[in-house]
Amino acid sequence: MSDLVERNPVISTPGSLARRLGLRDAVVIGLAAMIGAGAFVSLGAAQDLAGALAPLAVLLAAGVALCNATSTAQLAAQHPAAGGTYHFGRQQLGPWWGFLAGWCFVIGKIASCAAMALVIAAYLVPEPAQRIVAALVVVVLTAVNLVGVTRTAALARVLVTIALTALVLTGVRLAIGLATGATGTGGDAAGDATAGAADGVRTADGMIAGLADATPGPLAGSAAGLWDGGLAAVLSAGSGGAVGIVLAVAQAAALMFFAFAGYARVATLGEEVTEPRRTIPRAVLIALGIVAVLYLTLSVLLVLVGPAPGDQGWGPAPFLTALRSVGAGGAWSVVITVGAVAAAGGALLALVAGISRTALAMARQRDLPPVLAHVSPRFAVPQRAEIVAGLAVLALVLLAGDVLVAIAASAFGVLLYYAIANLAALTQVGEWRLFPKAMQVLGLCGCVLLVVALPGSTIAVGAVLVLLGLAYRGIVLAARR
């Protein structure tokens, strides 16, 4: 019967979800999950941190994401049920590991939601009103979820089309500006290495030599607060040198990872995908490949446009700044703004729903307070979990220093989540081993490297939140006994 269910897109076992998502829909959902706020802000932050080596940070983030994606796809093929790594961790490693994965997911995705809302506001309104607009966005989209309206594959297709079109058109316009010499901040490609670091070097030798002469780590004011000491300061590498450059690139990659997060969203829909053993791995890898090429191209274009003007770096809306740098304003600003709002808004709508569903699953297992397991009889949604998730996102929007702080917090939780996925995939044997163990080892090591490269305050606060979650579960288990 199980083989028949896997082959047939409409047959399902009693109590399970119908398998209606084919390869194309699965790829679209993966693309829609990745092309959110990260695509419209992380690329600028990566250049602020790593300078001309930002494309290298993109490649590093993509490599870690690829390893994590293969682990998640391999786990989803064996356990095609809702819940993602919370479910995989419980099945492969035990309840404690499952709880840790679920808790890190909730922490990371709450921060993701805050970042999405702040990016929407950054593209829509100037600085004084951004936090208020972001808060209103959270309230409105949480209210939408409360009445049971969530993003479907059809809506995902519309949103990802808008976002992809906006990014591609923006990339083309930046390339035209570079070809016609219309950049307002870029430097001379023939300059020496030191001048290249200041003005935007065009050659590989100039990139490396110029960055070596510059201070590694943050290269602009908004990013300087993000660095916050970090591992480079601990190792006394903040004044320059190869170690500082490596750590700067690693931190930039950690922020870029936020832009890739979501590639495994299709794995959480395992119960609804036709032929999950075949479809899920292919969909994850295809979606990840498309996004990696897009991000790498856009990162190279930003480097060629040159360092961001002013002391604040590219800021939370780098493409608006980049378009102005090549003399494109007006209609082009509208294009990228529409794309950013569509992508980040759609991702935020889905993320609030995703957090509440994970909280619901954890509450049913009593890994979170059972009161969150309540489902509205009228709208058939976990309204209490959604309200709590919405309030947590709202608090972070109002309290976070800026969008990069939210992105760093998201990266902390999500990277730990995928580290557990790699550990779980390492335990799979026999027919369920679809990818070499080396990929899981590389994914685990990559996640750890990017986590420790994050700002010191992010690591400290994240560690406290993780310990609080573990302490809560320990107290609950002791009370049961």
Secondary structure, DSSP 8 states (H G I E B T S, - for coil): -HHHHHH-SS---TTS----B-HHHHHHHHHHHHSSHHHHHHHHHHHHHHGGGHHHHHHHHHHHHHHHHHHHHHHHHH--STTTHHHHHHHHT-HHHHHHHHHHHHHHHHHHHHHHHHHHHHHHS-HHHHHHHHHHHHHHHHHHHHTT----HHHHHHHHHHHHHHHHHHHHHHHHHHHTT--SS---TTS-HHHHHHHT--SHHHHHHHHHHS-SS--SHHHHHHHSSHHHHHTT-TT-SHHHHHHHHHHHHHHHHHHHTTTTGGGGGGGGBSSHHHHHHHHHHHHHHHHHHHHHHHHHHHHHH-S-SSSSTTTT-HHHHHHHHTT--THHHHHHHHHHHHHHHHHHHHHHHHHHHHHHHHHHTTSS-GGGG---TTT-S-HHHHHHHHHHHHHHHHHSSSHHHHHHHHHHHHHHHHHHHHHHHHT--GGG--S-HHHHHHHHHHHHHHHHTS-HHHHHHHHHHHHHHHHHHHHHHHHH-
